[in-house]
């Protein structure tokens, strides 16, 4: 695979790697929003929202459209929502696997004497 393409992908995912930017995209899934609407829903300062939107704009993930004196933000390509949905499914699968493993561990009786016997002599037992 071309190194430039790999770098482009890495930069794209790096742009998505901030929780506030993910939340902004989740809010834009509901429809176009002004900065003050995002600010209100996110509970953060407008300059912080604007900074995050600028990063998303620079990677062509969101678009700003002038509406009078305000700017309305929208997602450039709705496929981004499918990407976020796939990521959520992957996380859920990993979580489900972890929960299953923990449930198996709870059901498997552990012989504490065997575990204590495995403690190196340099570690004191209490």
KOLGU-4560 file (N, C-alpha, C; in nm, 3 decimals, padded with zeros to 5 digits):
<recs>
<n_xx: 00.085 n_yy: -00.119 n_zz: 00.000 ca_xx: 00.000 ca_yy: 00.000 ca_zz: 00.000 c_xx: 00.089 c_yy: 00.125 c_zz: 00.000 mol: A seq: 1 type: UNK>
<n_xx: 00.045 n_yy: 00.225 n_zz: -00.068 ca_xx: 00.117 ca_yy: 00.350 ca_zz: -00.081 c_xx: 00.132 c_yy: 00.419 c_zz: 00.056 mol: A seq: 2 type: UNK>
<n_xx: 00.253 n_yy: 00.463 n_zz: 00.086 ca_xx: 00.281 ca_yy: 00.529 ca_zz: 00.214 c_xx: 00.197 c_yy: 00.655 c_zz: 00.232 mol: A seq: 3 type: UNK>
<n_xx: 00.175 n_yy: 00.730 n_zz: 00.125 ca_xx: 00.095 ca_yy: 00.854 ca_zz: 00.134 c_xx: -00.049 c_yy: 00.822 c_zz: 00.173 mol: A seq: 4 type: UNK>
<n_xx: -00.102 n_yy: 00.713 n_zz: 00.119 ca_xx: -00.238 ca_yy: 00.673 ca_zz: 00.152 c_xx: -00.247 c_yy: 00.629 c_zz: 00.299 mol: A seq: 5 type: UNK>
<n_xx: -00.147 n_yy: 00.556 n_zz: 00.345 ca_xx: -00.143 ca_yy: 00.516 ca_zz: 00.486 c_xx: -00.137 c_yy: 00.637 c_zz: 00.577 mol: A seq: 6 type: UNK>
<n_xx: -00.056 n_yy: 00.736 n_zz: 00.539 ca_xx: -00.045 ca_yy: 00.858 ca_zz: 00.619 c_xx: -00.176 c_yy: 00.935 c_zz: 00.619 mol: A seq: 7 type: UNK>
<n_xx: -00.243 n_yy: 00.940 n_zz: 00.505 ca_xx: -00.371 ca_yy: 01.007 ca_zz: 00.496 c_xx: -00.472 c_yy: 00.941 c_zz: 00.590 mol: A seq: 8 type: UNK>
<n_xx: -00.476 n_yy: 00.809 n_zz: 00.588 ca_xx: -00.568 ca_yy: 00.736 ca_zz: 00.676 c_xx: -00.535 c_yy: 00.761 c_zz: 00.822 mol: A seq: 9 type: UNK>
<n_xx: -00.407 n_yy: 00.757 n_zz: 00.855 ca_xx: -00.365 ca_yy: 00.780 ca_zz: 00.994 c_xx: -00.405 c_yy: 00.920 c_zz: 01.040 mol: A seq: 10 type: UNK>
<n_xx: -00.384 n_yy: 01.019 n_zz: 00.954 ca_xx: -00.422 ca_yy: 01.157 ca_zz: 00.988 c_xx: -00.573 c_yy: 01.170 c_zz: 01.004 mol: A seq: 11 type: UNK>
<n_xx: -00.647 n_yy: 01.102 n_zz: 00.918 ca_xx: -00.793 ca_yy: 01.105 ca_zz: 00.926 c_xx: -00.840 c_yy: 01.048 c_zz: 01.059 mol: A seq: 12 type: UNK>
<n_xx: -00.788 n_yy: 00.931 n_zz: 01.096 ca_xx: -00.830 ca_yy: 00.870 ca_zz: 01.223 c_xx: -00.780 c_yy: 00.949 c_zz: 01.343 mol: A seq: 13 type: UNK>
<n_xx: -00.664 n_yy: 01.015 n_zz: 01.329 ca_xx: -00.615 ca_yy: 01.101 ca_zz: 01.436 c_xx: -00.712 c_yy: 01.217 c_zz: 01.460 mol: A seq: 14 type: UNK>
<n_xx: -00.769 n_yy: 01.269 n_zz: 01.352 ca_xx: -00.866 ca_yy: 01.377 ca_zz: 01.364 c_xx: -00.989 c_yy: 01.330 c_zz: 01.442 mol: A seq: 15 type: UNK>
<n_xx: -01.025 n_yy: 01.204 n_zz: 01.426 ca_xx: -01.141 ca_yy: 01.149 ca_zz: 01.497 c_xx: -01.108 c_yy: 01.104 c_zz: 01.639 mol: A seq: 16 type: UNK>
<n_xx: -00.983 n_yy: 01.117 n_zz: 01.679 ca_xx: -00.939 ca_yy: 01.057 ca_zz: 01.805 c_xx: -00.963 c_yy: 01.143 c_zz: 01.930 mol: A seq: 17 type: UNK>
<n_xx: -01.045 n_yy: 01.245 n_zz: 01.919 ca_xx: -01.074 ca_yy: 01.329 ca_zz: 02.035 c_xx: -01.221 c_yy: 01.313 c_zz: 02.073 mol: A seq: 18 type: UNK>
<n_xx: -01.251 n_yy: 01.288 n_zz: 02.201 ca_xx: -01.390 ca_yy: 01.265 ca_zz: 02.242 c_xx: -01.485 c_yy: 01.379 c_zz: 02.206 mol: A seq: 19 type: UNK>
<n_xx: -01.438 n_yy: 01.501 n_zz: 02.212 ca_xx: -01.526 ca_yy: 01.615 ca_zz: 02.180 c_xx: -01.560 c_yy: 01.617 c_zz: 02.032 mol: A seq: 20 type: UNK>
<n_xx: -01.462 n_yy: 01.583 n_zz: 01.948 ca_xx: -01.490 ca_yy: 01.580 ca_zz: 01.804 c_xx: -01.589 c_yy: 01.468 c_zz: 01.770 mol: A seq: 21 type: UNK>
<n_xx: -01.577 n_yy: 01.355 n_zz: 01.836 ca_xx: -01.673 ca_yy: 01.245 ca_zz: 01.816 c_xx: -01.812 c_yy: 01.292 c_zz: 01.859 mol: A seq: 22 type: UNK>
<n_xx: -01.820 n_yy: 01.360 n_zz: 01.972 ca_xx: -01.950 ca_yy: 01.408 ca_zz: 02.022 c_xx: -02.010 c_yy: 01.510 c_zz: 01.925 mol: A seq: 23 type: UNK>
<n_xx: -01.926 n_yy: 01.597 n_zz: 01.869 ca_xx: -01.974 ca_yy: 01.694 ca_zz: 01.770 c_xx: -02.036 c_yy: 01.620 c_zz: 01.652 mol: A seq: 24 type: UNK>
<n_xx: -01.968 n_yy: 01.518 n_zz: 01.604 ca_xx: -02.022 ca_yy: 01.442 ca_zz: 01.491 c_xx: -02.153 c_yy: 01.373 c_zz: 01.528 mol: A seq: 25 type: UNK>
<n_xx: -02.160 n_yy: 01.322 n_zz: 01.650 ca_xx: -02.285 ca_yy: 01.259 ca_zz: 01.694 c_xx: -02.399 c_yy: 01.360 c_zz: 01.697 mol: A seq: 26 type: UNK>
<n_xx: -02.370 n_yy: 01.482 n_zz: 01.738 ca_xx: -02.473 ca_yy: 01.586 ca_zz: 01.739 c_xx: -02.512 c_yy: 01.628 c_zz: 01.598 mol: A seq: 27 type: UNK>
<n_xx: -02.414 n_yy: 01.632 n_zz: 01.508 ca_xx: -02.443 ca_yy: 01.669 ca_zz: 01.369 c_xx: -02.521 c_yy: 01.559 c_zz: 01.296 mol: A seq: 28 type: UNK>
<n_xx: -02.520 n_yy: 01.441 n_zz: 01.351 ca_xx: -02.602 ca_yy: 01.333 ca_zz: 01.295 c_xx: -02.750 c_yy: 01.373 c_zz: 01.301 mol: A seq: 29 type: UNK>
<n_xx: -02.785 n_yy: 01.450 n_zz: 01.403 ca_xx: -02.923 ca_yy: 01.496 ca_zz: 01.422 c_xx: -02.962 c_yy: 01.603 c_zz: 01.320 mol: A seq: 30 type: UNK>
<n_xx: -02.863 n_yy: 01.667 n_zz: 01.258 ca_xx: -02.888 ca_yy: 01.773 ca_zz: 01.161 c_xx: -02.787 c_yy: 01.885 c_zz: 01.176 mol: A seq: 31 type: UNK>
<n_xx: -02.794 n_yy: 01.981 n_zz: 01.087 ca_xx: -02.702 ca_yy: 02.095 ca_zz: 01.088 c_xx: -02.717 c_yy: 02.173 c_zz: 01.218 mol: A seq: 32 type: UNK>
<n_xx: -02.605 n_yy: 02.231 n_zz: 01.264 ca_xx: -02.606 ca_yy: 02.306 ca_zz: 01.389 c_xx: -02.517 c_yy: 02.429 c_zz: 01.377 mol: A seq: 33 type: UNK>
<n_xx: -02.555 n_yy: 02.532 n_zz: 01.451 ca_xx: -02.471 ca_yy: 02.651 ca_zz: 01.470 c_xx: -02.374 c_yy: 02.622 c_zz: 01.583 mol: A seq: 34 type: UNK>
<n_xx: -02.265 n_yy: 02.697 n_zz: 01.589 ca_xx: -02.165 ca_yy: 02.680 ca_zz: 01.695 c_xx: -02.230 c_yy: 02.697 c_zz: 01.832 mol: A seq: 35 type: UNK>
<n_xx: -02.317 n_yy: 02.798 n_zz: 01.847 ca_xx: -02.378 ca_yy: 02.820 ca_zz: 01.979 c_xx: -02.468 c_yy: 02.703 c_zz: 02.020 mol: A seq: 36 type: UNK>
<n_xx: -02.529 n_yy: 02.635 n_zz: 01.923 ca_xx: -02.610 ca_yy: 02.517 ca_zz: 01.956 c_xx: -02.520 c_yy: 02.403 c_zz: 02.004 mol: A seq: 37 type: UNK>
<n_xx: -02.409 n_yy: 02.383 n_zz: 01.933 ca_xx: -02.313 ca_yy: 02.280 ca_zz: 01.975 c_xx: -02.256 c_yy: 02.313 c_zz: 02.112 mol: A seq: 38 type: UNK>
<n_xx: -02.221 n_yy: 02.441 n_zz: 02.132 ca_xx: -02.167 ca_yy: 02.485 ca_zz: 02.260 c_xx: -02.265 c_yy: 02.455 c_zz: 02.372 mol: A seq: 39 type: UNK>
<n_xx: -02.390 n_yy: 02.486 n_zz: 02.351 ca_xx: -02.493 ca_yy: 02.464 ca_zz: 02.452 c_xx: -02.509 c_yy: 02.315 c_zz: 02.483 mol: A seq: 40 type: UNK>
<n_xx: -02.514 n_yy: 02.234 n_zz: 02.378 ca_xx: -02.535 ca_yy: 02.090 ca_zz: 02.399 c_xx: -02.413 c_yy: 02.021 c_zz: 02.458 mol: A seq: 41 type: UNK>
<n_xx: -02.294 n_yy: 02.073 n_zz: 02.426 ca_xx: -02.171 ca_yy: 02.012 ca_zz: 02.477 c_xx: -02.131 c_yy: 02.066 c_zz: 02.614 mol: A seq: 42 type: UNK>
<n_xx: -02.179 n_yy: 02.185 n_zz: 02.647 ca_xx: -02.144 ca_yy: 02.245 ca_zz: 02.775 c_xx: -02.000 c_yy: 02.292 c_zz: 02.783 mol: A seq: 43 type: UNK>
<n_xx: -01.945 n_yy: 02.334 n_zz: 02.669 ca_xx: -01.808 ca_yy: 02.385 ca_zz: 02.667 c_xx: -01.807 c_yy: 02.523 c_zz: 02.600 mol: A seq: 44 type: UNK>
<n_xx: -01.698 n_yy: 02.594 n_zz: 02.618 ca_xx: -01.683 ca_yy: 02.728 ca_zz: 02.564 c_xx: -01.686 c_yy: 02.728 c_zz: 02.412 mol: A seq: 45 type: UNK>
<n_xx: -01.742 n_yy: 02.832 n_zz: 02.355 ca_xx: -01.753 ca_yy: 02.844 ca_zz: 02.209 c_xx: -01.620 c_yy: 02.837 c_zz: 02.138 mol: A seq: 46 type: UNK>
<n_xx: -01.514 n_yy: 02.891 n_zz: 02.199 ca_xx: -01.383 ca_yy: 02.886 ca_zz: 02.135 c_xx: -01.331 c_yy: 02.744 c_zz: 02.125 mol: A seq: 47 type: UNK>
<n_xx: -01.364 n_yy: 02.661 n_zz: 02.224 ca_xx: -01.323 ca_yy: 02.520 ca_zz: 02.222 c_xx: -01.396 c_yy: 02.448 c_zz: 02.109 mol: A seq: 48 type: UNK>
<n_xx: -01.526 n_yy: 02.473 n_zz: 02.096 ca_xx: -01.606 ca_yy: 02.413 ca_zz: 01.989 c_xx: -01.552 c_yy: 02.457 c_zz: 01.854 mol: A seq: 49 type: UNK>
<n_xx: -01.525 n_yy: 02.586 n_zz: 01.839 ca_xx: -01.473 ca_yy: 02.638 ca_zz: 01.712 c_xx: -01.339 c_yy: 02.575 c_zz: 01.677 mol: A seq: 50 type: UNK>
<n_xx: -01.254 n_yy: 02.556 n_zz: 01.776 ca_xx: -01.123 ca_yy: 02.494 ca_zz: 01.753 c_xx: -01.140 c_yy: 02.350 c_zz: 01.703 mol: A seq: 51 type: UNK>
<n_xx: -01.231 n_yy: 02.276 n_zz: 01.765 ca_xx: -01.253 ca_yy: 02.138 ca_zz: 01.723 c_xx: -01.317 c_yy: 02.132 c_zz: 01.584 mol: A seq: 52 type: UNK>
<n_xx: -01.409 n_yy: 02.222 n_zz: 01.557 ca_xx: -01.470 ca_yy: 02.229 ca_zz: 01.424 c_xx: -01.367 c_yy: 02.263 c_zz: 01.317 mol: A seq: 53 type: UNK>
<n_xx: -01.271 n_yy: 02.349 n_zz: 01.350 ca_xx: -01.166 ca_yy: 02.385 ca_zz: 01.254 c_xx: -01.084 c_yy: 02.261 c_zz: 01.216 mol: A seq: 54 type: UNK>
<n_xx: -01.054 n_yy: 02.179 n_zz: 01.314 ca_xx: -00.979 ca_yy: 02.056 ca_zz: 01.284 c_xx: -01.060 c_yy: 01.962 c_zz: 01.195 mol: A seq: 55 type: UNK>
<n_xx: -01.189 n_yy: 01.949 n_zz: 01.225 ca_xx: -01.276 ca_yy: 01.865 ca_zz: 01.143 c_xx: -01.293 c_yy: 01.923 c_zz: 01.002 mol: A seq: 56 type: UNK>
<n_xx: -01.298 n_yy: 02.056 n_zz: 00.992 ca_xx: -01.309 ca_yy: 02.122 ca_zz: 00.861 c_xx: -01.183 c_yy: 02.099 c_zz: 00.778 mol: A seq: 57 type: UNK>
<n_xx: -01.065 n_yy: 02.109 n_zz: 00.845 ca_xx: -00.938 ca_yy: 02.094 ca_zz: 00.774 c_xx: -00.923 c_yy: 01.955 c_zz: 00.711 mol: A seq: 58 type: UNK>
<n_xx: -00.990 n_yy: 01.856 n_zz: 00.766 ca_xx: -00.986 ca_yy: 01.720 ca_zz: 00.710 c_xx: -01.109 c_yy: 01.690 c_zz: 00.626 mol: A seq: 59 type: UNK>
<n_xx: -01.184 n_yy: 01.796 n_zz: 00.594 ca_xx: -01.306 ca_yy: 01.784 ca_zz: 00.511 c_xx: -01.408 c_yy: 01.687 c_zz: 00.569 mol: A seq: 60 type: UNK>
<n_xx: -01.416 n_yy: 01.681 n_zz: 00.700 ca_xx: -01.515 ca_yy: 01.595 ca_zz: 00.766 c_xx: -01.644 c_yy: 01.674 c_zz: 00.787 mol: A seq: 61 type: UNK>
<n_xx: -01.631 n_yy: 01.804 n_zz: 00.817 ca_xx: -01.749 ca_yy: 01.890 ca_zz: 00.827 c_xx: -01.733 c_yy: 02.009 c_zz: 00.734 mol: A seq: 62 type: UNK>
<n_xx: -01.845 n_yy: 02.070 n_zz: 00.703 ca_xx: -01.848 ca_yy: 02.191 ca_zz: 00.620 c_xx: -01.918 c_yy: 02.301 c_zz: 00.698 mol: A seq: 63 type: UNK>
<n_xx: -01.869 n_yy: 02.422 n_zz: 00.682 ca_xx: -01.935 ca_yy: 02.539 ca_zz: 00.739 c_xx: -02.004 c_yy: 02.618 c_zz: 00.629 mol: A seq: 64 type: UNK>
<n_xx: -02.132 n_yy: 02.648 n_zz: 00.649 ca_xx: -02.208 ca_yy: 02.726 ca_zz: 00.551 c_xx: -02.252 c_yy: 02.856 c_zz: 00.617 mol: A seq: 65 type: UNK>
<n_xx: -02.217 n_yy: 02.966 n_zz: 00.553 ca_xx: -02.254 ca_yy: 03.098 ca_zz: 00.605 c_xx: -02.406 c_yy: 03.114 c_zz: 00.598 mol: A seq: 66 type: UNK>
<n_xx: -02.464 n_yy: 03.153 n_zz: 00.711 ca_xx: -02.609 ca_yy: 03.176 ca_zz: 00.719 c_xx: -02.629 c_yy: 03.310 c_zz: 00.789 mol: A seq: 67 type: UNK>
<n_xx: -02.626 n_yy: 03.418 n_zz: 00.710 ca_xx: -02.631 ca_yy: 03.552 ca_zz: 00.769 c_xx: -02.499 c_yy: 03.579 c_zz: 00.840 mol: A seq: 68 type: UNK>
<n_xx: -02.508 n_yy: 03.609 n_zz: 00.970 ca_xx: -02.386 ca_yy: 03.635 ca_zz: 01.048 c_xx: -02.335 c_yy: 03.509 c_zz: 01.117 mol: A seq: 69 type: UNK>
<n_xx: -02.410 n_yy: 03.400 n_zz: 01.105 ca_xx: -02.372 ca_yy: 03.275 ca_zz: 01.169 c_xx: -02.325 c_yy: 03.173 c_zz: 01.066 mol: A seq: 70 type: UNK>
<n_xx: -02.260 n_yy: 03.069 n_zz: 01.116 ca_xx: -02.215 ca_yy: 02.959 ca_zz: 01.031 c_xx: -02.285 c_yy: 02.832 c_zz: 01.077 mol: A seq: 71 type: UNK>
<n_xx: -02.345 n_yy: 02.763 n_zz: 00.982 ca_xx: -02.409 ca_yy: 02.635 ca_zz: 01.009 c_xx: -02.312 c_yy: 02.525 c_zz: 00.972 mol: A seq: 72 type: UNK>
<n_xx: -02.297 n_yy: 02.429 n_zz: 01.062 ca_xx: -02.206 ca_yy: 02.317 ca_zz: 01.036 c_xx: -02.285 c_yy: 02.192 c_zz: 01.002 mol: A seq: 73 type: UNK>
<n_xx: -02.230 n_yy: 02.119 n_zz: 00.905 ca_xx: -02.290 ca_yy: 01.994 ca_zz: 00.860 c_xx: -02.178 c_yy: 01.894 c_zz: 00.831 mol: A seq: 74 type: UNK>
<n_xx: -02.212 n_yy: 01.768 n_zz: 00.832 ca_xx: -02.115 ca_yy: 01.664 ca_zz: 00.798 c_xx: -02.104 c_yy: 01.658 c_zz: 00.646 mol: A seq: 75 type: UNK>
<n_xx: -01.982 n_yy: 01.656 n_zz: 00.596 ca_xx: -01.959 ca_yy: 01.656 ca_zz: 00.452 c_xx: -02.007 c_yy: 01.527 c_zz: 00.388 mol: A seq: 76 type: UNK>
<n_xx: -01.975 n_yy: 01.413 n_zz: 00.451 ca_xx: -02.013 ca_yy: 01.283 ca_zz: 00.394 c_xx: -02.080 c_yy: 01.200 c_zz: 00.503 mol: A seq: 77 type: UNK>
<n_xx: -02.207 n_yy: 01.169 n_zz: 00.486 ca_xx: -02.280 ca_yy: 01.092 ca_zz: 00.588 c_xx: -02.222 c_yy: 00.953 c_zz: 00.614 mol: A seq: 78 type: UNK>
<n_xx: -02.131 n_yy: 00.907 n_zz: 00.528 ca_xx: -02.065 ca_yy: 00.778 ca_zz: 00.553 c_xx: -01.987 c_yy: 00.778 c_zz: 00.684 mol: A seq: 79 type: UNK>
<n_xx: -01.951 n_yy: 00.898 n_zz: 00.732 ca_xx: -01.880 ca_yy: 00.907 ca_zz: 00.860 c_xx: -01.962 c_yy: 00.844 c_zz: 00.972 mol: A seq: 80 type: UNK>
<n_xx: -02.095 n_yy: 00.854 n_zz: 00.961 ca_xx: -02.181 ca_yy: 00.795 ca_zz: 01.063 c_xx: -02.175 c_yy: 00.643 c_zz: 01.058 mol: A seq: 81 type: UNK>
<n_xx: -02.163 n_yy: 00.588 n_zz: 00.937 ca_xx: -02.147 ca_yy: 00.443 ca_zz: 00.926 c_xx: -02.015 c_yy: 00.399 c_zz: 00.988 mol: A seq: 82 type: UNK>
<n_xx: -01.910 n_yy: 00.478 n_zz: 00.967 ca_xx: -01.780 ca_yy: 00.448 ca_zz: 01.026 c_xx: -01.791 c_yy: 00.446 c_zz: 01.179 mol: A seq: 83 type: UNK>
<n_xx: -01.857 n_yy: 00.547 n_zz: 01.234 ca_xx: -01.875 ca_yy: 00.554 ca_zz: 01.380 c_xx: -01.960 c_yy: 00.437 c_zz: 01.429 mol: A seq: 84 type: UNK>
<n_xx: -02.061 n_yy: 00.397 n_zz: 01.352 ca_xx: -02.146 ca_yy: 00.284 ca_zz: 01.390 c_xx: -02.067 c_yy: 00.153 c_zz: 01.389 mol: A seq: 85 type: UNK>
<n_xx: -01.982 n_yy: 00.136 n_zz: 01.288 ca_xx: -01.899 ca_yy: 00.015 ca_zz: 01.281 c_xx: -01.802 c_yy: 00.012 c_zz: 01.400 mol: A seq: 86 type: UNK>
<n_xx: -01.743 n_yy: 00.126 n_zz: 01.430 ca_xx: -01.651 ca_yy: 00.133 ca_zz: 01.545 c_xx: -01.725 c_yy: 00.095 c_zz: 01.673 mol: A seq: 87 type: UNK>
<n_xx: -01.847 n_yy: 00.143 n_zz: 01.689 ca_xx: -01.925 ca_yy: 00.110 ca_zz: 01.808 c_xx: -01.951 c_yy: -00.040 c_zz: 01.816 mol: A seq: 88 type: UNK>
<n_xx: -01.982 n_yy: -00.102 n_zz: 01.701 ca_xx: -02.006 ca_yy: -00.247 ca_zz: 01.700 c_xx: -01.879 c_yy: -00.323 c_zz: 01.738 mol: A seq: 89 type: UNK>
<n_xx: -01.765 n_yy: -00.277 n_zz: 01.689 ca_xx: -01.637 ca_yy: -00.341 ca_zz: 01.724 c_xx: -01.614 c_yy: -00.329 c_zz: 01.874 mol: A seq: 90 type: UNK>
<n_xx: -01.636 n_yy: -00.211 n_zz: 01.931 ca_xx: -01.618 ca_yy: -00.192 ca_zz: 02.075 c_xx: -01.713 c_yy: -00.280 c_zz: 02.154 mol: A seq: 91 type: UNK>
<n_xx: -01.837 n_yy: -00.289 n_zz: 02.108 ca_xx: -01.935 ca_yy: -00.373 ca_zz: 02.176 c_xx: -01.895 c_yy: -00.520 c_zz: 02.171 mol: A seq: 92 type: UNK>
<n_xx: -01.843 n_yy: -00.565 n_zz: 02.056 ca_xx: -01.796 ca_yy: -00.704 ca_zz: 02.046 c_xx: -01.683 c_yy: -00.730 c_zz: 02.143 mol: A seq: 93 type: UNK>
<n_xx: -01.589 n_yy: -00.637 n_zz: 02.151 ca_xx: -01.477 ca_yy: -00.653 ca_zz: 02.244 c_xx: -01.527 c_yy: -00.655 c_zz: 02.388 mol: A seq: 94 type: UNK>
<n_xx: -01.623 n_yy: -00.569 n_zz: 02.418 ca_xx: -01.678 ca_yy: -00.564 ca_zz: 02.552 c_xx: -01.752 c_yy: -00.694 c_zz: 02.584 mol: A seq: 95 type: UNK>
<n_xx: -01.828 n_yy: -00.744 n_zz: 02.487 ca_xx: -01.901 ca_yy: -00.869 ca_zz: 02.507 c_xx: -01.803 c_yy: -00.984 c_zz: 02.533 mol: A seq: 96 type: UNK>
<n_xx: -01.693 n_yy: -00.988 n_zz: 02.457 ca_xx: -01.592 ca_yy: -01.092 ca_zz: 02.479 c_xx: -01.531 c_yy: -01.081 c_zz: 02.619 mol: A seq: 97 type: UNK>
<n_xx: -01.504 n_yy: -00.959 n_zz: 02.662 ca_xx: -01.445 ca_yy: -00.938 ca_zz: 02.795 c_xx: -01.544 c_yy: -00.979 c_zz: 02.904 mol: A seq: 98 type: UNK>
<n_xx: -01.670 n_yy: -00.945 n_zz: 02.888 ca_xx: -01.772 ca_yy: -00.983 ca_zz: 02.986 c_xx: -01.784 c_yy: -01.135 c_zz: 02.993 mol: A seq: 99 type: UNK>
<n_xx: -01.784 n_yy: -01.201 n_zz: 02.878 ca_xx: -01.791 ca_yy: -01.348 ca_zz: 02.875 c_xx: -01.672 c_yy: -01.410 c_zz: 02.948 mol: A seq: 100 type: UNK>
<n_xx: -01.555 n_yy: -01.356 n_zz: 02.925 ca_xx: -01.435 ca_yy: -01.406 ca_zz: 02.992 c_xx: -01.447 c_yy: -01.388 c_zz: 03.144 mol: A seq: 101 type: UNK>
<n_xx: -01.493 n_yy: -01.271 n_zz: 03.186 ca_xx: -01.510 ca_yy: -01.246 ca_zz: 03.330 c_xx: -01.613 c_yy: -01.340 c_zz: 03.391 mol: A seq: 102 type: UNK>
<n_xx: -01.721 n_yy: -01.367 n_zz: 03.319 ca_xx: -01.823 ca_yy: -01.459 ca_zz: 03.369 c_xx: -01.766 c_yy: -01.600 c_zz: 03.381 mol: A seq: 103 type: UNK>
<n_xx: -01.684 n_yy: -01.641 n_zz: 03.285 ca_xx: -01.620 ca_yy: -01.772 ca_zz: 03.293 c_xx: -01.526 c_yy: -01.779 c_zz: 03.414 mol: A seq: 104 type: UNK>
<n_xx: -01.455 n_yy: -01.671 n_zz: 03.438 ca_xx: -01.362 ca_yy: -01.667 ca_zz: 03.552 c_xx: -01.439 c_yy: -01.677 c_zz: 03.683 mol: A seq: 105 type: UNK>
<n_xx: -01.556 n_yy: -01.613 n_zz: 03.692 ca_xx: -01.636 ca_yy: -01.618 ca_zz: 03.813 c_xx: -01.689 c_yy: -01.759 c_zz: 03.838 mol: A seq: 106 type: UNK>
<n_xx: -01.721 n_yy: -01.830 n_zz: 03.731 ca_xx: -01.779 ca_yy: -01.964 ca_zz: 03.743 c_xx: -01.673 c_yy: -02.070 c_zz: 03.769 mol: A seq: 107 type: UNK>
<n_xx: -01.549 n_yy: -02.043 n_zz: 03.735 ca_xx: -01.442 ca_yy: -02.140 ca_zz: 03.750 c_xx: -01.386 c_yy: -02.132 c_zz: 03.892 mol: A seq: 108 type: UNK>
<n_xx: -01.408 n_yy: -02.238 n_zz: 03.973 ca_xx: -01.357 ca_yy: -02.234 ca_zz: 04.111 c_xx: -01.204 c_yy: -02.229 c_zz: 04.111 mol: A seq: 109 type: UNK>
<n_xx: -01.153 n_yy: -02.140 n_zz: 04.191 ca_xx: -01.008 ca_yy: -02.122 ca_zz: 04.199 c_xx: -00.959 c_yy: -02.181 c_zz: 04.330 mol: A seq: 110 type: UNK>
<n_xx: -00.855 n_yy: -02.260 n_zz: 04.322 ca_xx: -00.793 ca_yy: -02.318 ca_zz: 04.440 c_xx: -00.692 c_yy: -02.216 c_zz: 04.491 mol: A seq: 111 type: UNK>
<n_xx: -00.730 n_yy: -02.142 n_zz: 04.597 ca_xx: -00.643 ca_yy: -02.035 ca_zz: 04.648 c_xx: -00.512 c_yy: -02.089 c_zz: 04.703 mol: A seq: 112 type: UNK>
<n_xx: -00.512 n_yy: -02.213 n_zz: 04.753 ca_xx: -00.386 ca_yy: -02.269 ca_zz: 04.803 c_xx: -00.288 c_yy: -02.287 c_zz: 04.689 mol: A seq: 113 type: UNK>
<n_xx: -00.339 n_yy: -02.327 n_zz: 04.573 ca_xx: -00.253 ca_yy: -02.344 ca_zz: 04.457 c_xx: -00.195 c_yy: -02.210 c_zz: 04.415 mol: A seq: 114 type: UNK>
<n_xx: -00.278 n_yy: -02.105 n_zz: 04.418 ca_xx: -00.230 ca_yy: -01.973 ca_zz: 04.380 c_xx: -00.127 c_yy: -01.924 c_zz: 04.481 mol: A seq: 115 type: UNK>
<n_xx: -00.154 n_yy: -01.942 n_zz: 04.611 ca_xx: -00.059 ca_yy: -01.898 ca_zz: 04.713 c_xx: 00.070 c_yy: -01.975 c_zz: 04.702 mol: A seq: 116 type: UNK>
<n_xx: 00.065 n_yy: -02.101 n_zz: 04.661 ca_xx: 00.186 ca_yy: -02.180 ca_zz: 04.644 c_xx: 00.271 c_yy: -02.129 c_zz: 04.530 mol: A seq: 117 type: UNK>
<n_xx: 00.210 n_yy: -02.054 n_zz: 04.438 ca_xx: 00.283 ca_yy: -01.999 ca_zz: 04.325 c_xx: 00.353 c_yy: -01.869 c_zz: 04.357 mol: A seq: 118 type: UNK>
<n_xx: 00.331 n_yy: -01.814 n_zz: 04.479 ca_xx: 00.394 ca_yy: -01.688 ca_zz: 04.517 c_xx: 00.541 c_yy: -01.713 c_zz: 04.544 mol: A seq: 119 type: UNK>
<n_xx: 00.629 n_yy: -01.636 n_zz: 04.481 ca_xx: 00.773 ca_yy: -01.653 ca_zz: 04.505 c_xx: 00.808 c_yy: -01.633 c_zz: 04.652 mol: A seq: 120 type: UNK>
<n_xx: 00.908 n_yy: -01.704 n_zz: 04.700 ca_xx: 00.946 ca_yy: -01.695 ca_zz: 04.842 c_xx: 00.984 c_yy: -01.554 c_zz: 04.886 mol: A seq: 121 type: UNK>
<n_xx: 01.031 n_yy: -01.469 n_zz: 04.794 ca_xx: 01.071 ca_yy: -01.334 ca_zz: 04.831 c_xx: 00.953 c_yy: -01.246 c_zz: 04.866 mol: A seq: 122 type: UNK>
<n_xx: 00.830 n_yy: -01.288 n_zz: 04.829 ca_xx: 00.710 ca_yy: -01.211 ca_zz: 04.859 c_xx: 00.650 c_yy: -01.267 c_zz: 04.986 mol: A seq: 123 type: UNK>
<n_xx: 00.633 n_yy: -01.181 n_zz: 05.085 ca_xx: 00.575 ca_yy: -01.227 ca_zz: 05.212 c_xx: 00.426 c_yy: -01.246 c_zz: 05.197 mol: A seq: 124 type: UNK>
<n_xx: 00.373 n_yy: -01.354 n_zz: 05.262 ca_xx: 00.231 ca_yy: -01.381 ca_zz: 05.261 c_xx: 00.172 c_yy: -01.324 c_zz: 05.388 mol: A seq: 125 type: UNK>
<n_xx: 00.055 n_yy: -01.262 n_zz: 05.377 ca_xx: -00.009 ca_yy: -01.204 ca_zz: 05.493 c_xx: -00.128 c_yy: -01.283 c_zz: 05.531 mol: A seq: 126 type: UNK>
</recs>
